[in-house]
Amino acid sequence: MFVSCPLKATGEDAQTIENRLFQENIAAVKVTNDRLKGKEGTKLAEGLLRTLRQEQKLNETKKDYSERIIGQALQTIDLKEELE
């Protein structure tokens, strides 16, 4: 469960805030895979967020966009080979 709390964000850019939030909250996530914990989990979450923020390219169909984003997301979390 995610608990919302006020942020102290004065003078910080969005990436710095996101990084800090990932670091502060990663311990609250109960997972068995060590790759999803600590600094490695934080880097994985940041990479996944970066992938999911990509916009649809000009003349790219919704289907192609979805496939591209899903493929990149799976590659980011190293699951693409396991699902093929």
N, C-alpha and C positions, 0 to 999 in steps of 0.2 A: 504494500500500500504506500502510495506517495503522500507525503505530508507537505503541504504548502507552508512556506515561511517567508517573511519579508527578506529582501535581498539588499545587501549593501553594495551598490554598484557604481558609486560615484567615481568618475574618472576611469572606469574600466571599459574595455571594448567587449563586444558580444562574445568573442571567442574565449577571452580570459574568463568571463563569467561562466560560460558553458563548461569550460575545463574544470573550474573550481567546483561547480555543482556536481559534475560527474565524479570527481575525486571525493567529495564529501558524502555522496549518496551511494557509491559503488559497494560499500561495506554492508549496506542495508539489504542488498539483493542476495538471496540465498540460492547459490548454485553449486553444483558439484564439479564443474569444469574450472580448473584453475586459470585458464586463459581469460575467463570472464571476470576475474577478480583483480584488484590492485591497479597498478599502472598499465598493465597489458589490457585489462578490461576497459579502462578509461580510454586508451588509444583506440581500441576496437569500437567503442561506442561513438567516439568522435568521427572515426572513419565512416561508420554506418550513417551517422547524421549527415555528413558531407555528401555521401552518395544519395541519400533520400531527398536532399535539398535541390538536386539538379532539376532544371526545368526541361520541359519538352522542347526538342530542337525544332527549328523551322522545317516544315514539310514532313515531320516525323509523325506517323500514325500513333494513335493511343496504344494500339497493340504493340507496336515496335518500342514505344517509350516504356511501357510496362515491362516488356521482356528485357530491355536494356537495364533498367533500374534494378529489377529482380536479379538479373545476372551479376551486375556489379555488387549488389548487396551480398549475395551469396559468396562471391569471390572475396569480399572484404572480411567476411567471417569464416572463410576457408571451408565452405560447405558445398561449393559447386560440384566438385568431383564426387562427393559422397551421394549426391542426388541424381547424378547422370547414370 
